[in-house]
Amino acid sequence: MINTPFFRKYLLPGFVYQSLVIGGGYGTGREIVEFFMNDGPVGGYLGMAVATAIWSLVMAIGFELARMFKVYDYRTFLKRLLGPAWIGYEFVYVAGMILVTSVLGSAAGEIVSEMVGIPSIVGIIAMIVAVGFFAYFGTALIERFLSIWSFALYAVFIVLIVTAFVLLGDVISANAFETHAGANWALSGARYAAYNVGLLPAMLFALRHVETRREAFTAGTVAGLIAMLPGLMIYVAMLGRYPQILSVPIPADFLLAGMNVPALRLAFQIILFGTLIETGLGMIHGFNERIAGVYEEHGRPMPRGLRMGLGVAILVTAIFVADAVGIVDLIATGYGALTIGYWVVFVIPVLTIGVWRVFRVSSS
């Protein structure tokens, strides 16, 4: 299935984008709590709807711009969109890459430590090795890994939500339609959408199969839905431990521990570890593609060893940041600034300059 034209045109971009956003957010549950559940159950649904709508709109326009420009790395894409001001995106992206991979490294170490009772540094090293391996072999293997792991993730998330309803169905039902909605649900949804969809230029490598405007618009719209569905599933399941779940560092594991189904908890932890690799790999590969674009301009391919070396160096740097600051503080403080940055250097330009360019071409 993953080798069919339909999958590569319409679904692959959504799965690759989901892989970028899932590691720190859906996998650990921390971002879902921070941006949605803090506004109350109904407020969370509304915030997710806002985020999904923004994702689909920005990705539909962004995918079409990439197709029109025929550019598939963020440096070239942003140069075509913003001109000399593209460097602003570079600063925000690199800062965000360090921030997000810091969260991922911290979570990876904790997960492996809990699974097998070994020091957390082993999990961190395993993540570094995996990212280095995939970075070395490049786009084709990365696309395949991200797609296959996404299917496995959906399978485990479906089992998770079914099990949650069996064991915690009464609590979920009581909380699911609580009428109170925080006053900030729309802003929370917009913030969550912005700092995530700001990663869109990093996954342009998955758009080489898109050939027409209709395909670009459809793939972008579908990508928003594909990316949010796992978040909605784990959000509903976590309502079974609401409101206690609001204050824990890794809410997803808190939910699973309370459900007391060891096999499901182990399966989820394995899948979660893979999603951390997915997200870190996706961001680092996006950066590698930016460097590869410079090599292409000079008529040379980017050395594989450099791809692997950059991936390892970024992760090692991120680990020191995570150790110094901590996962909860990283999310609570760093992501706010990142959100503002992505609105300024990417989301607003796409929804203004980008829309104008797309529809100027269609009307000419």
Steps between C-alpha positions, in 0.01 A plus 500: 500500500771751593652468151180588312465839326183576701679452831805703398293789365220531755601321821880496526526878566248469784682208660836676473354816651337297777840347570644848554238606754424178683808427712485758775127565475282197438756246610564641846164677523671802655423744219140378475454587867688829475315635198158335513398321819585799718204675333261230621376196302269690263749784468754241393276373219445854376871579516578186300248603236669839468844341475386248237339772286819710510717198422292397200479854360870581538610162369270518198650837405854397595484174304378685192777759532761223519347335193492831310856590597621138462708538818520239773733640767410779741787733405402518133128502578528791745726693264229477234231603748677769705807606304790619720278483811511118482788497749249581776349157449844341525554646848157390622530152349842426646391624845183291475694194386725519806202564728284216368780245478590594859150394606526183292839402641379547856188293436691224316731449795212480748304255286785251457584526868140417595469218246809300590635661816829619356659847518324760288821578311460164320171614347652830397793324332260262323310799362823664381608179323159456332483859377858482374426175312191633320662837431791322334278312253280798411152582373374171355566296815373781722170525308453125531579493872270794579212343306529151649542629854193723458287196419633323809427809707139519380451133589626548856305822549178327391564220751576765763175690458291181488667374819454838668127491430475144632683583826425870548193551285283645776761760595570589136128542430456718809790725399462498123207740485579723794350827381767730646748620239793722589511846351823429311402200286515690168835658587635165622397332175661776293822483707522123469432514127757772438805348662423161344405612150812714502681169443330455162806614298702225670286225344489627142713202398177293516330715232706395199219264399235778486451618141180709476329780693210274590739241643679767704179647645358156577822373659525814714141478622530129576834555677333717765248227576759219499720693740227588752321163519755328731492807724122481526516130585748539783320814622174309542678210669676737745164639610478178701757647741388864486572730687788320679679455168549875453807522723706191409813520275402214263118480507476207255705273725300617804183390320645161406639432846155564649332267250732218616524313168873415484499374140332816371730722703806322358365521143426870544846567641661326202284698259569819693874446481463462125297820474773689683743374237249598228471859615869553562587333171245706306631831633864407453438365150327828414816683608716256304290563190563872545878430497457260209340783301822700527701201378261458204551864402869418468432182301594255774305256720511548876734240656316233696752524780418868541129420523566254780751727673263798508220282637715370784639846581151654520373228730801518733454878529131453572571247774712752691216754472243248627721404793548863599139616474258204531212384279209684666681836512614458141143458379346763726749779424679427173199410289332837556786688340521241223131548422539876455805445281324260265196729468728787395744320271276237343126477573407864428719516186342181363147627567574838337785488249447129437126527437558798270759311295289183472186678384685756288633208295156339477341822373772586249 
